[in-house]
Amino acid sequence: MTTQKEVTIYDIAEALDLSPATVSRGLKDHPAIRKDTRKRIVEKARELGYQHNSFASNLRRNKTNTIGVIVPRLNSYFMSTVIAGMEKVANAGGYNLIISQSMESVDKEVANVKTLFNSRVDGFLVSLAYDTEDLSHFDMVLDKNIPLIFFDRVFEHPKCISIVIDNFKAAYEVTTHLISQGCKRIVHISANLKRNVYTDRLRGYKAALLDHNIPYDEKLVFFNNLSDQAGIEVSEAILKMEQRPDGIFSSNDACAVSCIRQLKLAGLKVPTDIAVAGFNNDPLSKVIEPNLTTVNYPGQEMGELAASTLIRRLDRLEGANLNTMVLRHDLIVRESSLKKG
């Protein structure tokens, strides 16, 4: 099987009896080349199947106009809204995104960094995997002064900007709301505490209990991957407890919705028997019955801010002076947690 030779500007030049320089300028629509000549060049290029090698051209300029994005998972509503925000800003600024997912594995994250680095992306936007404990795999990026911005799941670094919401405050507000509805035994469903989002939400939960003179009970805190299956398992554990909890605060909506379904199947009433609150404001929070109390996490806005901040640095415009940028969140109270009126 023979591989077809790539068509170059020299092939076009030979076919038209023109110089390669004239063909090159004609393909770029240069005004110095006559209109009819430009038309002949473009038509011959199309006929021969010429493809412009933008990658090689960008390498000569030491810029590829691409941004590398690494996320833990693509199958999450929150992350899809973040990427939509990034795409909107990047495209408007003349950049393309190369998106990869770590699948919650630091080893895959390391491989992604190497691949994007070798692809010569101009900058990185990263949300860390569950088990990332240090940033040594980003040293090659930082040593080359390639801009690196963390979002959502972040790691403090003097050379990097982090974009987050106040997860401590959000969790404090959710827990305080459940307490205001009469809850005194509140389950908290969390994930890997190596990640800031989960440590901060756990701290907020604990602080709210303390401020309302409710003792912290480690038996009421579950650590898992916040999946649908995890919600089923937590619900089964709750049903076996001698002293049943009267509230649940899950660190995401998918797990909270799964809990509601499973508890209702067991005959419990939500919120009468047990109030439930989630986090992220996924669309499914408005589909489950009763509708789920949650925290609005502005994913699109986070993506837009991350991309615009990075592009301003790449385009040598003024960048952010802050190491951490905090976006606003909102507690959305719905029927799943309203025990009182």
Secondary structure as GFF3:
##gff-version 3
##sequence-region A 1 341
A	DSSP	alpha_helix	9	16	.	.	.	ID=ss1
A	DSSP	alpha_helix	20	27	.	.	.	ID=ss2
A	DSSP	alpha_helix	35	48	.	.	.	ID=ss3
A	DSSP	alpha_helix	54	60	.	.	.	ID=ss4
A	DSSP	beta_strand	66	71	.	.	.	ID=ss5
A	DSSP	alpha_helix	77	92	.	.	.	ID=ss6
A	DSSP	beta_strand	96	101	.	.	.	ID=ss7
A	DSSP	alpha_helix	106	118	.	.	.	ID=ss8
A	DSSP	beta_strand	123	126	.	.	.	ID=ss9
A	DSSP	three_ten_helix	136	138	.	.	.	ID=ss10
A	DSSP	alpha_helix	139	143	.	.	.	ID=ss11
A	DSSP	beta_strand	148	151	.	.	.	ID=ss12
A	DSSP	beta_strand	161	165	.	.	.	ID=ss13
A	DSSP	alpha_helix	167	180	.	.	.	ID=ss14
A	DSSP	beta_strand	186	190	.	.	.	ID=ss15
A	DSSP	alpha_helix	196	211	.	.	.	ID=ss16
A	DSSP	three_ten_helix	218	220	.	.	.	ID=ss17
A	DSSP	beta_strand	221	223	.	.	.	ID=ss18
A	DSSP	alpha_helix	228	239	.	.	.	ID=ss19
A	DSSP	beta_strand	247	250	.	.	.	ID=ss20
A	DSSP	alpha_helix	253	265	.	.	.	ID=ss21
A	DSSP	beta_strand	275	277	.	.	.	ID=ss22
A	DSSP	three_ten_helix	283	286	.	.	.	ID=ss23
A	DSSP	beta_strand	294	296	.	.	.	ID=ss24
A	DSSP	alpha_helix	299	314	.	.	.	ID=ss25
A	DSSP	beta_strand	324	327	.	.	.	ID=ss26
A	DSSP	beta_strand	330	332	.	.	.	ID=ss27
A	DSSP	three_ten_helix	335	337	.	.	.	ID=ss28
###
